Amino acid sequence: MSADTVYVNGAVWAGNDAAVQGGPTAVAVARGRVVALGDDREIRRWGGLGCAVVDLGGRRVVPGLIDGHIHAVRAGATWDHELHWTGLPDVHSALASIADAAARFRPGEWIRAVGGWHPTQFSEGRAPTREELDSVCADRPVYIQALYDHAVLNTEALRRTGIDQLVGDPPGGSIERDADGRPTGRISGLGAFSLCLAGLPPRVPTRSGPAWRRWSANCRPPASPAWSTPAVSR
C-alpha cells in the first residue's frame, strides 16, 4: 500500500515514553488512516506516484483528541442566542460583546454567556462584576456563567429571577452578599444556577435546528475529530 500523504521533519508522539526523545519524526497516511511511523527516510519510502509530502518544520504531532463528554444538545440548541467568549483576552472585550448584543437583541431578551470561558483567560484574572454588566446593559437581563464554578448577574437579571428578594441561599446554591446583605450579583452552585436557567425563555424547536447546525460547523477543529454527548434514557 502506498501513502497518499507523508508528513516529515516533525516530532511525533506515538503514545509512549520513547517518543519524548529520539521518537518518530514522520507519519505516512493512506485513505485517511495512519499506516506507518518512523524516521523521515523510512517514511518517504511509503510515498508513491502523486503522494503529497508535508514538511512539519519540527512541529509536534499528536493523535486527534476525542471529547468524551460535551453538552452538544444544549449548546447547539442555544448557540445563536448566547455569547461566545472563547479566546477573548480581557474583561473589556467581554463587556464590549455584551454591549454589541444589547444593540442587536430584541428588547427584554436575555443576554447570556454560559460556558466556554473562564475568568483565568482574561488579563484581569477575574469575571466582570455586576456593576460592569450594568454599565453596558442595564435595561435587560445579563447572565454569565463560568463553567460550573460561578455566575454573575446584572441588576435586571437579579430582579427577573427574584434573587434580589430571596432570603438565605437556595438548596444546593450560594448567593454572595455585601455587608448590608444585598446580593452582589455573584452566585455559585447548581441550586443557584437553576434559579437563573429556569427563568430563561424555552427553546423553540424551529430555531434550535438551524442553531445546532451552526454550532456543529463551529465545533470541528482538526485536533478534535470526534465527540460524544451524555444522555439519559428510560
Backbone as CSV, one residue per row, in Angstrom:
resi,resn,N_x,N_y,N_z,CA_x,CA_y,CA_z,C_x,C_y,C_z
1,MET,0.850,-1.204,0.000,0.000,0.000,0.000,0.879,1.244,0.000
2,SER,0.575,2.175,-0.883,1.282,3.437,-0.918,0.520,4.488,-0.118
3,ALA,1.245,5.445,0.414,0.619,6.507,1.186,0.121,7.612,0.266
4,ASP,-0.976,8.252,0.687,-1.475,9.430,-0.026,-0.680,10.659,0.370
5,THR,-0.296,10.701,1.665,0.429,11.838,2.208,1.464,11.338,3.205
6,VAL,2.655,11.916,3.160,3.634,11.641,4.200,4.014,12.960,4.850
7,TYR,4.115,12.928,6.186,4.492,14.102,6.984,5.886,13.840,7.537
8,VAL,6.823,14.730,7.245,8.216,14.522,7.648,8.723,15.718,8.450
9,ASN,9.894,15.505,9.070,10.568,16.574,9.822,9.703,17.079,10.974
10,GLY,9.092,16.139,11.692,8.264,16.508,12.832,8.756,15.869,14.113
11,ALA,7.952,15.994,15.156,8.214,15.338,16.434,6.924,14.610,16.788
12,VAL,6.850,13.333,16.449,5.602,12.569,16.524,5.477,11.891,17.884
13,TRP,4.353,12.165,18.554,4.085,11.473,19.820,3.358,10.174,19.499
14,ALA,4.018,9.060,19.836,3.485,7.747,19.476,2.785,7.046,20.629
15,GLY,2.600,7.748,21.745,1.873,7.153,22.861,2.756,6.425,23.848
16,ASN,4.050,6.657,23.803,4.938,6.012,24.765,6.088,6.950,25.101
17,ASP,6.835,6.608,26.142,7.908,7.474,26.611,9.024,7.625,25.593
18,ALA,9.172,6.635,24.726,10.251,6.693,23.744,10.084,7.854,22.789
19,ALA,8.828,8.345,22.699,8.563,9.439,21.761,9.070,10.775,22.267
20,VAL,9.426,10.850,23.554,9.884,12.120,24.104,11.218,12.516,23.494
21,GLN,12.136,11.559,23.397,13.427,11.809,22.780,13.738,10.678,21.814
22,GLY,14.140,11.041,20.622,14.510,10.026,19.647,13.345,9.255,19.083
23,GLY,12.136,9.792,19.171,10.958,9.103,18.655,10.778,9.335,17.167
24,PRO,9.631,8.889,16.628,9.369,9.055,15.197,9.377,10.530,14.793
25,THR,9.797,10.775,13.572,9.787,12.140,13.036,8.850,12.270,11.842
26,ALA,8.261,11.144,11.418,7.443,11.181,10.207,6.266,10.224,10.315
27,VAL,5.221,10.525,9.541,3.986,9.742,9.527,3.561,9.517,8.080
28,ALA,3.109,8.314,7.787,2.535,8.017,6.478,1.037,7.801,6.639
29,VAL,0.245,8.413,5.765,-1.207,8.330,5.836,-1.756,7.842,4.500
30,ALA,-2.638,6.851,4.559,-3.291,6.328,3.359,-4.785,6.229,3.611
31,ARG,-5.580,6.829,2.724,-7.040,6.791,2.832,-7.533,7.269,4.203
32,GLY,-6.889,8.292,4.729,-7.327,8.879,5.979,-6.872,8.165,7.226
33,ARG,-6.018,7.155,7.086,-5.543,6.411,8.258,-4.022,6.406,8.315
34,VAL,-3.500,6.465,9.538,-2.062,6.353,9.737,-1.644,4.912,9.467
35,VAL,-0.675,4.737,8.553,-0.228,3.383,8.215,1.202,3.101,8.661
36,ALA,1.940,4.165,9.006,3.317,3.920,9.442,3.866,5.132,10.162
37,LEU,4.733,4.853,11.146,5.518,5.870,11.847,6.991,5.500,11.697
38,GLY,7.837,6.493,11.663,9.258,6.205,11.564,10.066,7.452,11.345
39,ASP,11.311,7.277,10.901,12.123,8.455,10.590,11.809,8.923,9.175
40,ASP,12.338,10.079,8.820,11.990,10.683,7.537,12.313,9.761,6.354
41,ARG,13.492,9.180,6.358,13.907,8.350,5.232,13.013,7.129,5.088
42,GLU,12.703,6.509,6.204,11.847,5.319,6.169,10.455,5.648,5.652
43,ILE,9.876,6.733,6.126,8.506,7.069,5.764,8.405,7.582,4.336
44,ARG,9.435,8.233,3.849,9.404,8.694,2.459,9.260,7.529,1.485
45,ARG,9.696,6.340,1.878,9.582,5.170,1.007,8.127,4.764,0.779
46,TRP,7.244,5.221,1.677,5.822,4.906,1.527,5.173,5.747,0.428
47,GLY,5.845,6.792,0.017,5.261,7.689,-0.967,5.285,7.099,-2.364
48,GLY,4.108,7.087,-3.004,4.015,6.617,-4.367,3.771,7.762,-5.325
49,LEU,3.319,7.447,-6.496,3.029,8.452,-7.505,1.906,9.368,-7.011
50,GLY,2.148,10.656,-7.021,1.133,11.616,-6.590,1.054,11.814,-5.093
51,CYS,1.930,11.171,-4.332,1.908,11.322,-2.870,2.356,12.733,-2.479
52,ALA,1.612,13.350,-1.576,1.975,14.676,-1.087,2.951,14.540,0.073
53,VAL,3.954,15.392,0.087,4.945,15.409,1.160,4.799,16.728,1.920
54,VAL,4.543,16.635,3.211,4.336,17.820,4.045,5.491,17.936,5.031
55,ASP,6.201,19.058,4.967,7.291,19.321,5.904,6.702,19.973,7.155
56,LEU,6.814,19.296,8.282,6.229,19.783,9.534,7.075,20.858,10.211
57,GLY,8.264,21.066,9.746,9.093,22.116,10.313,9.405,21.926,11.785
58,GLY,9.507,20.667,12.215,9.848,20.386,13.603,8.685,20.434,14.570
59,ARG,7.475,20.662,14.072,6.321,20.782,14.970,5.884,19.432,15.524
60,ARG,5.223,19.494,16.675,4.740,18.298,17.358,3.501,17.740,16.666
61,VAL,3.399,16.431,16.574,2.231,15.745,16.016,1.656,14.835,17.095
62,VAL,0.356,14.983,17.366,-0.315,14.139,18.360,-1.578,13.557,17.727
63,PRO,-2.117,12.472,18.281,-3.376,11.931,17.754,-4.526,12.920,17.946
64,GLY,-5.551,12.785,17.130,-6.751,13.594,17.319,-7.379,13.303,18.663
65,LEU,-7.909,14.325,19.323,-8.481,14.185,20.655,-9.981,13.959,20.554
66,ILE,-10.467,12.893,21.162,-11.892,12.590,21.171,-12.474,13.051,22.494
67,ASP,-13.373,14.009,22.443,-14.003,14.542,23.659,-15.132,13.603,24.072
68,GLY,-14.995,13.001,25.240,-15.963,12.007,25.688,-17.155,12.570,26.436
69,HIS,-17.199,13.883,26.647,-18.315,14.448,27.408,-18.480,15.908,27.004
70,ILE,-19.378,16.152,26.083,-19.627,17.513,25.622,-21.139,17.716,25.541
71,HIS,-21.616,18.866,26.005,-23.061,19.113,26.055,-23.547,19.657,24.715
72,ALA,-23.498,18.778,23.716,-23.787,19.205,22.350,-25.239,19.613,22.157
73,VAL,-26.170,18.898,22.751,-27.584,19.178,22.530,-27.949,20.560,23.073
74,ARG,-27.560,20.824,24.327,-27.883,22.133,24.902,-27.127,23.251,24.205
75,ALA,-25.831,23.037,23.996,-25.023,24.081,23.374,-25.524,24.401,21.973
76,GLY,-25.865,23.362,21.223,-26.339,23.589,19.861,-27.679,24.289,19.818
77,ALA,-28.589,23.897,20.703,-29.939,24.465,20.679,-29.956,25.950,20.999
78,THR,-28.969,26.409,21.766,-28.951,27.816,22.182,-27.792,28.602,21.552
79,TRP,-27.126,28.012,20.578,-25.913,28.610,20.010,-26.136,30.033,19.507
80,ASP,-27.234,30.258,18.816,-27.492,31.577,18.226,-27.932,32.621,19.245
81,HIS,-28.195,32.188,20.488,-28.748,33.109,21.469,-27.831,33.292,22.670
82,GLU,-26.568,32.907,22.497,-25.598,33.074,23.567,-24.344,33.755,23.027
83,LEU,-23.603,34.376,23.924,-22.326,34.975,23.562,-21.229,33.917,23.668
84,HIS,-20.242,34.029,22.824,-19.151,33.052,22.795,-17.845,33.778,23.088
85,TRP,-17.321,33.529,24.281,-16.159,34.271,24.765,-14.847,33.523,24.599
86,THR,-14.855,32.422,23.892,-13.611,31.686,23.662,-12.586,32.602,22.998
87,GLY,-11.425,32.709,23.614,-10.347,33.498,23.033,-10.356,34.974,23.371
88,LEU,-11.401,35.469,24.041,-11.399,36.889,24.401,-10.296,37.148,25.437
89,PRO,-9.531,38.233,25.281,-8.350,38.413,26.131,-8.587,39.109,27.460
90,ASP,-9.701,39.867,27.589,-9.854,40.657,28.805,-11.326,40.980,29.076
91,VAL,-11.578,41.523,30.257,-12.933,41.874,30.656,-13.513,42.930,29.719
92,HIS,-12.687,43.862,29.284,-13.156,44.904,28.369,-13.764,44.294,27.109
93,SER,-13.119,43.289,26.536,-13.644,42.634,25.332,-14.970,41.932,25.620
94,ALA,-15.058,41.302,26.796,-16.297,40.625,27.176,-17.444,41.622,27.306
95,LEU,-17.163,42.749,27.942,-18.195,43.778,28.106,-18.602,44.362,26.756
96,ALA,-17.640,44.509,25.846,-17.952,45.027,24.513,-18.892,44.085,23.770
97,SER,-18.723,42.775,23.963,-19.609,41.822,23.292,-21.025,41.903,23.854
98,ILE,-21.150,42.202,25.145,-22.467,42.379,25.746,-23.136,43.630,25.196
99,ALA,-22.384,44.712,25.094,-22.929,45.950,24.549,-23.391,45.749,23.108
100,ASP,-22.615,44.992,22.333,-22.997,44.708,20.951,-24.282,43.893,20.893
101,ALA,-24.393,42.894,21.776,-25.604,42.072,21.806,-26.814,42.900,22.213
102,ALA,-26.621,43.832,23.144,-27.731,44.682,23.593,-28.282,45.515,22.444
103,ALA,-27.422,45.858,21.500,-27.857,46.639,20.347,-28.554,45.779,19.301
104,ARG,-28.286,44.451,19.315,-28.843,43.567,18.291,-30.050,42.758,18.758
105,PHE,-30.069,42.372,20.037,-31.122,41.502,20.542,-32.433,42.263,20.690
106,ARG,-33.521,41.503,20.741,-34.839,42.112,20.924,-34.957,42.719,22.321
107,PRO,-35.769,43.762,22.479,-35.942,44.383,23.804,-36.371,43.351,24.851
108,GLY,-35.735,43.387,25.996,-36.075,42.473,27.076,-35.468,41.089,26.965
109,GLU,-34.827,40.764,25.838,-34.263,39.429,25.645,-33.025,39.239,26.518
110,TRP,-32.894,38.033,27.082,-31.749,37.713,27.918,-30.470,37.726,27.096
111,ILE,-29.402,38.236,27.695,-28.061,38.146,27.127,-27.259,37.230,28.037
112,ARG,-26.671,36.205,27.479,-26.005,35.233,28.335,-24.758,34.641,27.662
113,ALA,-23.799,34.312,28.499,-22.594,33.588,28.090,-22.463,32.437,29.072
114,VAL,-22.904,31.264,28.662,-22.967,30.109,29.558,-21.939,29.080,29.105
115,GLY,-20.835,29.009,29.832,-19.794,28.043,29.496,-18.921,28.518,28.340
116,GLY,-17.838,27.772,28.114,-16.938,28.099,27.031,-15.943,29.201,27.357
117,TRP,-15.899,29.643,28.622,-14.958,30.687,29.024,-14.657,30.523,30.507
118,HIS,-13.618,31.205,30.967,-13.276,31.192,32.389,-12.513,32.464,32.713
119,PRO,-12.692,33.013,33.922,-12.001,34.260,34.272,-10.491,34.215,34.115
120,THR,-9.895,33.031,34.235,-8.436,32.945,34.126,-7.936,33.281,32.727
121,GLN,-8.816,33.280,31.720,-8.363,33.640,30.374,-8.202,35.148,30.217
122,PHE,-8.837,35.918,31.098,-8.779,37.372,30.996,-7.517,37.908,31.671
123,SER,-6.976,38.973,31.122,-5.755,39.545,31.681,-5.962,40.023,33.114
124,GLU,-7.210,40.386,33.454,-7.502,40.821,34.824,-7.613,39.647,35.796
125,GLY,-7.741,38.439,35.265,-7.851,37.254,36.118,-9.151,37.162,36.889
126,ARG,-10.209,37.788,36.396,-11.498,37.777,37.089,-12.636,37.903,36.083
127,ALA,-13.841,37.628,36.574,-15.039,37.808,35.749,-15.528,39.257,35.853
128,PRO,-16.345,39.702,34.915,-16.969,41.020,35.066,-17.830,41.065,36.323
129,THR,-17.956,42.226,36.919,-18.791,42.407,38.100,-20.203,42.822,37.687
130,ARG,-21.121,42.777,38.649,-22.492,43.233,38.372,-22.485,44.689,37.912
131,GLU,-21.697,45.515,38.567,-21.650,46.925,38.197,-21.160,47.115,36.759
132,GLU,-20.184,46.321,36.365,-19.682,46.414,34.989,-20.729,45.945,33.990
133,LEU,-21.453,44.879,34.331,-22.531,44.418,33.455,-23.602,45.492,33.315
134,ASP,-23.957,46.122,34.442,-24.951,47.199,34.409,-24.491,48.369,33.536
135,SER,-23.192,48.626,33.535,-22.682,49.797,32.809,-22.846,49.664,31.306
136,VAL,-22.908,48.422,30.799,-23.066,48.237,29.349,-24.457,47.743,28.977
137,CYS,-25.205,47.254,29.967,-26.555,46.758,29.678,-27.373,46.770,30.966
138,ALA,-28.134,47.829,31.151,-28.916,47.964,32.380,-30.392,47.653,32.186
139,ASP,-30.861,47.641,30.940,-32.303,47.543,30.699,-32.772,46.147,30.330
140,ARG,-31.876,45.176,30.313,-32.274,43.796,30.034,-31.382,42.856,30.831
141,PRO,-31.836,41.635,31.099,-31.072,40.737,31.973,-29.812,40.192,31.304
142,VAL,-28.739,40.142,32.081,-27.474,39.570,31.624,-27.065,38.484,32.612
143,TYR,-26.700,37.307,32.073,-26.299,36.167,32.909,-25.053,35.552,32.296
144,ILE,-23.948,35.538,33.037,-22.719,34.931,32.554,-22.291,33.845,33.540
145,GLN,-22.032,32.649,33.023,-21.700,31.511,33.876,-20.358,30.933,33.457
146,ALA,-19.428,30.848,34.392,-18.104,30.296,34.145,-18.100,28.818,34.529
147,LEU,-18.269,27.964,33.525,-18.352,26.520,33.750,-19.377,26.259,34.856
148,TYR,-19.032,25.384,35.817,-19.912,25.165,36.972,-19.305,25.786,38.220
149,ASP,-18.441,26.775,38.016,-17.750,27.429,39.121,-18.630,28.506,39.750
150,HIS,-18.967,29.513,38.964,-19.818,30.583,39.483,-20.471,31.316,38.308
151,ALA,-21.389,32.197,38.630,-22.052,33.023,37.625,-22.215,34.428,38.179
152,VAL,-22.389,35.386,37.262,-22.617,36.774,37.651,-23.838,37.288,36.890
153,LEU,-24.714,37.990,37.599,-25.915,38.560,37.005,-25.861,40.075,37.124
154,ASN,-26.466,40.769,36.162,-26.634,42.203,36.338,-27.874,42.459,37.190
155,THR,-28.143,43.714,37.489,-29.232,44.050,38.398,-30.585,43.615,37.845
156,GLU,-30.793,43.773,36.546,-32.067,43.385,35.953,-32.270,41.878,36.024
157,ALA,-31.212,41.098,35.855,-31.322,39.647,35.966,-31.625,39.224,37.398
158,LEU,-31.040,39.912,38.372,-31.366,39.622,39.768,-32.846,39.861,40.028
159,ARG,-33.380,40.919,39.427,-34.802,41.220,39.604,-35.674,40.184,38.908
160,ARG,-35.325,39.822,37.698,-36.129,38.866,36.936,-36.196,37.500,37.608
161,THR,-35.094,37.076,38.195,-35.034,35.754,38.817,-35.563,35.754,40.245
162,GLY,-35.754,36.944,40.827,-36.212,37.032,42.203,-35.112,36.861,43.225
163,ILE,-33.857,36.761,42.752,-32.751,36.585,43.691,-32.586,37.811,44.574
164,ASP,-32.940,38.980,44.044,-32.791,40.203,44.846,-33.728,40.219,46.042
165,GLN,-34.783,39.384,46.014,-35.736,39.322,47.122,-35.584,38.051,47.962
166,LEU,-34.669,37.189,47.550,-34.527,35.893,48.213,-33.851,36.053,49.569
167,VAL,-34.400,35.379,50.560,-33.817,35.371,51.904,-33.038,34.064,52.072
168,GLY,-31.761,34.159,52.360,-30.951,32.960,52.506,-30.518,32.411,51.157
169,ASP,-29.918,31.222,51.193,-29.430,30.572,49.981,-30.409,29.494,49.525
170,PRO,-30.511,29.258,48.224,-31.347,28.159,47.746,-30.665,26.822,48.028
171,PRO,-31.403,25.730,48.114,-30.774,24.417,48.323,-29.766,24.127,47.214
172,GLY,-28.565,23.761,47.614,-27.537,23.431,46.644,-26.899,24.615,45.966
173,GLY,-27.111,25.813,46.508,-26.535,27.002,45.887,-26.123,28.034,46.909
174,SER,-25.391,29.038,46.450,-24.922,30.093,47.334,-25.027,31.441,46.625
175,ILE,-25.508,32.437,47.344,-25.647,33.790,46.804,-24.726,34.708,47.599
176,GLU,-23.768,35.283,46.919,-22.842,36.192,47.595,-23.554,37.505,47.924
177,ARG,-23.305,38.021,49.130,-23.965,39.249,49.570,-22.938,40.231,50.119
178,ASP,-23.283,41.510,50.043,-22.392,42.529,50.583,-22.618,42.679,52.083
179,ALA,-21.955,43.664,52.681,-22.038,43.838,54.128,-23.439,44.163,54.600
180,ASP,-24.285,44.687,53.711,-25.662,45.018,54.076,-26.641,43.899,53.750
181,GLY,-26.108,42.755,53.277,-26.959,41.608,52.985,-27.579,41.622,51.603
182,ARG,-27.176,42.550,50.758,-27.731,42.615,49.405,-26.905,41.763,48.445
183,PRO,-27.548,41.060,47.517,-26.799,40.235,46.551,-25.831,41.080,45.726
184,THR,-24.611,40.582,45.585,-23.609,41.293,44.783,-23.755,41.006,43.301
185,GLY,-24.524,39.964,42.973,-24.653,39.529,41.590,-23.915,38.239,41.317
186,ARG,-23.058,37.823,42.228,-22.270,36.600,42.049,-22.954,35.441,42.777
187,ILE,-23.136,34.331,42.086,-23.756,33.148,42.672,-22.901,31.926,42.346
188,SER,-23.140,30.836,43.055,-22.437,29.587,42.774,-23.320,28.419,43.172
189,GLY,-23.017,27.251,42.626,-23.773,26.050,42.954,-24.939,25.814,42.008
190,LEU,-25.238,24.535,41.754,-26.302,24.181,40.815,-27.663,24.702,41.260
191,GLY,-27.878,24.746,42.573,-29.162,25.243,43.051,-29.394,26.688,42.674
192,ALA,-28.338,27.503,42.705,-28.457,28.904,42.315,-28.517,29.048,40.800
193,PHE,-27.699,28.254,40.088,-27.738,28.310,38.623,-29.138,27.977,38.115
194,SER,-29.772,26.990,38.749,-31.089,26.542,38.292,-32.128,27.646,38.389
195,LEU,-32.031,28.482,39.411,-32.961,29.601,39.533,-32.888,30.509,38.315
196,CYS,-31.685,30.691,37.812,-31.484,31.572,36.660,-31.886,30.888,35.361
197,LEU,-31.428,29.659,35.173,-31.707,28.954,33.923,-33.196,28.692,33.751
198,ALA,-33.906,28.514,34.882,-35.356,28.292,34.799,-36.078,29.541,34.310
199,GLY,-35.464,30.706,34.491,-36.095,31.939,34.064,-35.856,32.283,32.608
200,LEU,-34.989,31.525,31.937,-34.716,31.784,30.531,-35.881,31.311,29.671
201,PRO,-36.118,31.933,28.545,-37.226,31.511,27.683,-37.012,30.096,27.169
202,PRO,-38.093,29.340,26.949,-37.955,27.962,26.456,-37.386,27.944,25.036
203,ARG,-36.743,26.843,24.714,-36.192,26.687,23.367,-37.319,26.489,22.361
204,VAL,-37.149,27.058,21.201,-38.129,26.916,20.117,-37.561,25.936,19.094
205,PRO,-38.213,24.762,18.897,-37.646,23.739,18.005,-37.312,24.250,16.614
206,THR,-38.126,25.133,16.064,-37.865,25.620,14.709,-36.610,26.482,14.641
207,ARG,-36.208,27.064,15.787,-34.992,27.875,15.829,-33.799,27.044,16.294
208,SER,-34.061,25.980,17.057,-32.975,25.178,17.595,-32.263,24.375,16.517
209,GLY,-33.003,23.876,15.523,-32.396,23.069,14.462,-31.316,23.820,13.710
210,PRO,-31.637,24.990,13.132,-30.598,25.769,12.442,-29.455,26.176,13.362
211,ALA,-29.770,26.491,14.625,-28.729,26.886,15.573,-27.784,25.720,15.828
212,TRP,-28.337,24.524,15.963,-27.492,23.354,16.202,-26.579,23.102,15.014
213,ARG,-27.049,23.273,13.800,-26.208,23.065,12.623,-25.064,24.082,12.576
214,ARG,-25.346,25.318,12.985,-24.278,26.316,13.017,-23.277,26.005,14.125
215,TRP,-23.766,25.492,15.270,-22.847,25.068,16.320,-21.939,23.955,15.814
216,SER,-22.525,22.981,15.128,-21.750,21.844,14.630,-20.663,22.303,13.668
217,ALA,-20.989,23.279,12.820,-19.994,23.790,11.873,-18.851,24.487,12.582
218,ASN,-19.105,25.024,13.781,-18.079,25.726,14.547,-17.334,24.807,15.506
219,CYS,-17.722,23.545,15.555,-17.148,22.624,16.544,-16.405,21.486,15.848
220,ARG,-15.614,21.813,14.836,-14.871,20.787,14.125,-13.407,21.161,13.964
221,PRO,-12.720,21.430,15.071,-11.294,21.732,14.943,-10.537,20.491,14.476
222,PRO,-9.439,20.640,13.728,-8.696,19.479,13.229,-8.222,18.544,14.332
223,ALA,-7.956,19.093,15.522,-7.434,18.255,16.607,-8.524,17.480,17.335
224,SER,-9.801,17.698,16.993,-10.896,17.004,17.678,-11.834,16.385,16.648
225,PRO,-11.475,15.212,16.139,-12.270,14.610,15.070,-13.586,13.999,15.517
226,ALA,-13.777,13.808,16.821,-14.999,13.153,17.286,-15.331,13.587,18.694
227,TRP,-16.619,13.469,19.063,-17.057,13.767,20.415,-18.325,12.985,20.696
228,SER,-18.664,12.885,21.966,-19.931,12.260,22.362,-20.596,13.129,23.389
229,THR,-21.922,13.016,23.496,-22.673,13.843,24.432,-23.407,12.950,25.416
230,PRO,-23.437,13.301,26.702,-24.127,12.475,27.682,-25.634,12.561,27.483
231,ALA,-26.324,11.475,27.792,-27.776,11.457,27.626,-28.384,10.561,28.702
232,VAL,-29.637,10.789,28.966,-30.381,9.985,29.924,-31.540,9.339,29.183
233,SER,-31.731,8.038,29.355,-32.818,7.340,28.678,-33.535,6.453,29.679
234,ARG,-34.748,6.059,29.321,-35.523,5.200,30.196,-35.844,3.894,29.458
